[in-house]
């Protein structure tokens, strides 16, 4: 009875570790994809942040990549006189392609 219990606990533990490792590995691939996209962008992250700050008059507090198909945008969130603003900047042209009040929409 004790051996069965120990074996069951070991199996549950290994399944849990496998699930955690799979999730962590999948998250790493997303970060790798973002890093690669940023390396191939025509503008730097700091240029995108400067553009967003100029657009909103606020201070940047978060920035990241949004990759959908072949379209890559740099998303910058600022906080300023108009409150929280999210600005989307095309990573190839450097043009502001969208903005809205509030944080990034999921």
C-alpha positions as CSV (number, residue, x, y, z in Angstrom):
1,X,0.0,0.0,0.0
2,X,2.8,2.4,0.9
3,X,4.7,1.7,-2.4
4,X,1.5,2.4,-4.4
5,X,1.0,5.7,-2.7
6,X,4.7,6.7,-3.2
7,X,4.5,5.7,-6.8
8,X,1.3,7.7,-7.4
9,X,2.8,10.8,-5.7
10,X,5.9,10.5,-7.8
11,X,3.9,10.2,-11.0
12,X,1.8,13.2,-10.1
13,X,4.9,15.2,-9.3
14,X,6.5,14.3,-12.6
15,X,3.4,15.2,-14.5
16,X,3.3,18.6,-12.7
17,X,7.0,19.3,-13.5
18,X,6.4,18.4,-17.1
19,X,3.5,20.8,-17.4
20,X,5.4,23.6,-15.7
21,X,8.5,23.0,-17.9
22,X,6.3,23.0,-21.0
23,X,4.7,26.3,-20.1
24,X,8.1,27.8,-19.3
25,X,9.5,26.6,-22.6
26,X,6.6,28.0,-24.5
27,X,6.9,31.3,-22.8
28,X,10.6,31.4,-23.8
29,X,9.8,30.9,-27.5
30,X,7.5,34.0,-27.4
31,X,10.3,36.1,-25.8
32,X,12.7,34.8,-28.4
33,X,10.3,35.7,-31.2
34,X,9.9,39.3,-29.7
35,X,13.7,39.6,-29.4
36,X,14.2,38.6,-33.0
37,X,11.5,41.0,-34.2
38,X,13.1,43.8,-32.3
39,X,16.5,43.0,-33.9
40,X,14.9,43.3,-37.3
41,X,13.0,46.4,-36.6
42,X,14.0,49.6,-38.5
43,X,13.6,51.7,-35.3
44,X,14.9,51.0,-31.9
45,X,12.9,50.5,-28.8
46,X,14.1,53.8,-27.4
47,X,13.1,55.6,-30.6
48,X,9.6,54.1,-30.3
49,X,9.4,55.2,-26.6
50,X,10.5,58.7,-27.6
51,X,7.8,58.8,-30.3
52,X,5.1,57.6,-27.8
53,X,6.2,60.2,-25.2
54,X,6.0,62.9,-27.8
55,X,2.6,61.7,-29.0
56,X,1.0,61.6,-25.5
57,X,3.1,64.1,-23.4
58,X,3.5,61.4,-20.8
59,X,6.2,59.2,-19.4
60,X,6.6,55.7,-20.6
61,X,6.2,52.9,-18.1
62,X,5.9,49.8,-20.3
63,X,6.9,48.7,-23.8
64,X,6.8,45.5,-25.7
65,X,6.3,43.9,-29.1
66,X,3.0,42.9,-30.7
67,X,3.6,40.4,-33.5
68,X,0.7,39.3,-35.7
69,X,1.6,37.6,-38.9
70,X,4.1,39.7,-40.8
71,X,3.0,42.9,-38.9
72,X,5.2,43.9,-36.0
73,X,4.3,46.8,-33.8
74,X,6.0,48.3,-30.7
75,X,3.4,49.0,-28.0
76,X,4.3,51.7,-25.5
77,X,2.2,52.6,-22.5
78,X,2.5,56.1,-21.0
79,X,1.1,58.0,-18.1
80,X,0.7,61.8,-18.4
81,X,-1.7,64.7,-18.5
82,X,-4.4,62.6,-20.3
83,X,-3.9,59.6,-18.0
84,X,-2.7,56.2,-19.2
85,X,-2.3,56.1,-23.0
86,X,-1.3,53.2,-25.2
87,X,0.5,53.9,-28.5
88,X,1.2,51.4,-31.3
89,X,4.2,52.1,-33.5
90,X,5.0,50.3,-36.7
91,X,8.4,48.6,-36.2
92,X,9.4,49.1,-39.8
93,X,8.3,52.6,-40.6
94,X,8.4,54.2,-37.1
95,X,4.9,55.7,-37.7
96,X,2.3,55.8,-35.0
97,X,-0.4,53.4,-36.3
98,X,-2.8,53.6,-33.4
99,X,-3.4,54.9,-29.9
100,X,-6.1,54.7,-27.3
101,X,-6.8,55.8,-23.7
102,X,-6.0,53.2,-21.1
103,X,-3.7,50.3,-20.9
104,X,-3.0,47.7,-23.6
105,X,-6.1,45.8,-24.7
106,X,-5.6,42.0,-24.5
